[in-house]
Amino acid sequence: MTAMLQVNAQSKIFKPFKVDVGIVGAVSADDEAGGGLGIYLEPKYAATDRINVGLRLESAFLSSGSIKVRGTSVDIESASVAPILLTGDYYFNTEKVRPYVGMGMGMYIRQERYVSTDIGSVAIGLASQTNFGVAPRLGLNAGHFKLAVGYNFTGNHIADYLGINVGTEIGGGYQ
């Protein structure tokens, strides 16, 4: 009986619901887009004190680049990548400072606005691409402070990028 009470007490150290919010620095691996900044929101549920599941909503705005289309120089005036991912994290301990590994999988949406410089900076259109992708990550949760590094494998024509996340955890914490 005492063992059962102890197991139940150990599984209820942390509050089950929380929301992570913060900024992301994005370093693109794609020649067509450079680095940039973004924001993220990730509501989570602690299935156990060591396993969290959630939904990550992010928007990373990437700096411009250029491509050649039929011999014409075309600048990407603006580009954003918006992943919508189901996530899971495994925490290595139940202390106040908790390192973790995680994985996200879901849809990546890229929006771009093109401008042709060869024909006088004329806006020539918008483009959108959607792909399935994955995002492994390593992180550290210290109290309500969050720090994580993840690589976003976004599929063809989206722009894989390294994301450096700094944020806070709203809710969660010790019961």
Secondary structure, 3 states (H helix, E strand, C coil): CHHHHHHHHHCCCECCEEEEEEEEEEEECCCCCCCEEEEEEEEEEECCCCEEEEEEEEEEEECCEEEEECCEEEEEEEEEEEEEEEEEEEECCCCCEEEEEEEEEEEEEEEEEEEECCCCCEEEEEEEEEEEEEEEEEEEEECCEEEEEEEEECCCCCCCEEEEEEEEEEECCEC
